[in-house]
Amino acid sequence: MKRNIQSFIIFCLAVTLISLGAACAKKQVEVAPVVDTSAEDEARRLAEQEAAAAKARAEQEAAAAKARAEQEAAAAKARAEAEAAARRLLEQQMSAFESEKIYFDYDRADLKPEAQATLEEKAKFLEDNPSCSVTIEGHCDERGTNEYNLALGERRADAAKKFLTSLGISSDRVTTVSYGEEKPVAVGHEESCWSQNRRDEFKLIK
């Protein structure tokens, strides 16, 4: 009888243990719920696309700005070179203008044909450069008194001025001065020197 009771108790314990094991196993095989992340993935993908597009736009804008800057720099360089060339040309023309004198016969103030041709070239320069004015300096050789040569030098300068104004150059742009015999370019007492000193010189004012 006692042995039967013990067997029954053992049987009950075994059944209980088996039940507990089955319950534990059932809990272990339960699957965790699935979380839907598709919305987050789509948002991340769109953000990446927008970032890539923004980067591409920024690169395009930077490239366009660089191209514009290079074009502007090239244009500015071309303008500067053109202005420098124009200045050099004007300086050369001004130097040629001032270096070319006209000459007179002894005790005369009338313009020779070659003097008129020279003055015609000077008139063209003054027409092309309206910002320039000119001072005409009348000179004489050493013969004669100082007072006479100052008056003769003035007549020579006035003759050149009248010719320029007859070609359309405003008289306001032409002034005259006489130095008489005070500024010879050739020092000597013979005709080869005197002929160089009987002259008009031209000084530009810009």
Residue pairs with C-beta under 8 A, 6 or more apart in sequence:
90 129
93 125
93 129
94 132
94 204
94 206
97 122
97 125
97 202
97 204
98 201
98 202
98 203
98 204
100 118
100 121
100 122
100 202
101 199
101 200
101 201
101 202
102 111
102 112
102 114
102 115
102 118
102 119
102 160
102 199
102 200
103 112
103 115
103 195
103 196
103 198
103 199
104 110
104 112
104 115
104 156
104 198
104 199
104 200
105 112
105 198
106 141
106 143
106 194
106 198
107 144
107 152
109 152
109 155
109 156
109 158
109 159
110 159
111 119
111 159
111 160
111 163
115 160
115 200
116 163
119 160
119 163
119 164
119 167
120 167
122 134
122 164
122 202
123 164
123 167
123 168
123 169
125 132
126 132
126 134
126 164
126 169
126 173
127 168
127 169
131 206
132 173
132 204
132 205
132 206
133 172
133 173
133 174
133 175
133 204
133 205
133 206
134 164
134 173
134 174
134 175
134 202
134 203
134 204
134 205
135 174
135 175
135 176
135 177
135 202
135 203
135 205
136 157
136 160
136 161
136 174
136 175
136 176
136 177
136 200
136 201
136 202
137 153
137 157
137 176
137 177
137 178
137 179
137 183
137 200
137 201
137 202
137 203
138 152
138 153
138 154
138 155
138 156
138 157
138 158
138 176
138 177
138 178
138 179
138 180
138 200
139 153
139 156
139 178
139 179
139 180
139 181
139 183
139 184
139 185
139 197
139 198
139 199
139 200
139 201
140 149
140 152
140 153
140 156
140 180
140 181
140 197
140 198
141 181
141 184
141 193
141 194
141 195
141 197
141 198
142 181
142 184
142 189
142 194
142 197
143 194
144 152
144 181
146 180
146 181
146 182
149 180
149 181
150 178
150 179
150 180
151 178
152 178
152 180
153 178
153 179
153 180
154 176
154 178
156 178
156 198
156 199
156 200
157 176
157 177
157 178
157 200
158 176
160 176
160 200
160 202
161 171
161 174
161 176
164 174
165 171
165 174
181 197
184 193
184 196
184 197
185 196
185 197
185 199
186 192
186 193
186 194
186 196
186 197
187 193
188 194
